Amino acid sequence: MVNRFLATAEAVAQAVREARAERGLSQAEVARAAGVGRRFVVELEAGHPRAELAKVLAVLEAVGVHAMALPAPPAPGPLEEVDLTAAVARFA
């Protein structure tokens, strides 16, 4: 799993799919661990934009992905250009 900003529903979906695959978990196993329905996991992995935040956080925890609040980059520009490792290190 690579470090990335989870700024869009698709970015969250990709992070969940990758983490689940890396752990060899089925969608049903993730759903059970997160206390949500399998359909929720399916929709989350599809990038559904209206997913309930508490459930999204539970799924992220179930697949071992941790959300972190960081301040916005100092200069305007695409998030892809931000050195995420350096940004996280400022708070360690």
Buried (B, 14 or more C-beta within 10 A) or exposed (E): EEEBBBEEBEBBBBBBBBBBEEEEBEBEBBBBBBEBBBEBBEBBBEBBEEBEEEBBBBBBEBBEBEEEEEEEBEEEEEBEEBEBEEBEEEEE
